[in-house]
Amino acid sequence: MDKVLQGQMGSEILDGVFSVKENVANSLADLSCKKSTKPKTLSSHINYLNRARTYKYGISSICAGAVSINDDMSDKLTLKITSDLANAIDKNDVSEVKRIKQQYQDTKEFAKAKDFLNKKCKEVWDVNENKNTKMNVPTQALKALGITNQPSLDTLLADSLKYYEKDNGSTTVDIILSILANENINYTFEDIYEYLKKNSKKEKYKYNLVTVTYLATKLEYDEMRLSDLGIEQNIVKKLFKTLSIKDKIKCIFKNRDTIKLCYSFG
């Protein structure tokens, strides 16, 4: 009889242990699912970090290493600053962002929080995910902190200019067109031109014919501006000859004050 009771008790204990482990496993699975679903606010990212921190340090004896979080965000002060800033940004509360910045801006924890939020705001307000619909972005609060959800032109264009101009395809032009058409990207063609002007000679970009044709057309065959992009004059002249008479007259009028202008109708 005693053996039977001991067996039942042992079974109950084992059931309890397995139940605890199962609950932990389910919680971790739930956490993993939540991680894979992109949060809609910066605050929800911080809530995830808080839960992950609790799991990491609260159940490490049961599931050691099952959850990992960014070590830079593991200390309480960094997490507090990040959380406070995230809440203020979600509300587009510029004065609160400035208050927190003034209080902590000289600390390493603030630098970590700012870097984290700069990365996460690009995920929360992803410019490509809703490129056809204007998002409601707390732009002023982001600006007050000195971060942005806008990817840099270097991020958007550099790889294409380095690697895809050689295939004589339209990749670079397609990217430029997508940037200009995107409802959530604020860059203009002039911004793109200035970026190309700054980097063309430094990086020694060699534009293919598709890209040159597009740029020449957008710049209305402005000889000096095209020269600033490192585009050779003889290439521009060849393209100019393919234009209609009407477009040629328009371009000549546009460039009438350019001393070097010598396009022909040939």
Buried (B, 14 or more C-beta within 10 A) or exposed (E): EEEEEEEEEEEEEEEEEEEEEEEBEEBBEEBEEBBEEEBEBBBBBBBBBBBBBEBBEEBEEEBEEBBEBEEBBBEEBBBBBBBBBBBBBBBBBBEBBBEBBEEBBEEEBBBBBBEBBBEBBBEBBBBEEEBEEEBEBBBEBBEBBEBBBBBEBEEBBBEBBEEBBEEEBBBBBBBBEEBBEBEBBEBEEEBBBBBBEEBBEEEEBEBBEBBBBBBBEBBBBBBEBBEBBBBEEEBBBEBBEEBEEEBBEBBBEBBEEBEEBEBEEE
